[in-house]
Amino acid sequence: MTTQYHTVADRYFAAWNATDEAVRAKAVAEAFTDDVTYTDPLADVAGHAGLAAVIAGAHGQFPGFVFRPLGDVDGHHDIARFGWELVSGDGAAPVAGFDVVRLAEDGRIRSVSGFLDRVPA
């Protein structure tokens, strides 16, 4: 099961790091169910289009930054959790958070509950 949770996180980060719209749409479809819900302190959206728009917005606000895992992925049953940070080319990480995801039977993410641990002033 641990491998499954790491695969889920890898697909999650591939979607969040996709800057090209077509690549992002494909990555979102591979990682998330059609009816995915995504909720964090700044967003509450559903579906691929809503999630892709949130991801595009993050890249618009932080151009050139990448999302990377922070710590290890942990999970049980159909739930996984992992930390992440948003990192610039020079290594600065002004944003960090923690996400809890619920998985569908096919292994894709059906919901995300996100928490922001560090945000710029």
Disulfide bonds with the S-S distance in Angstrom:
none
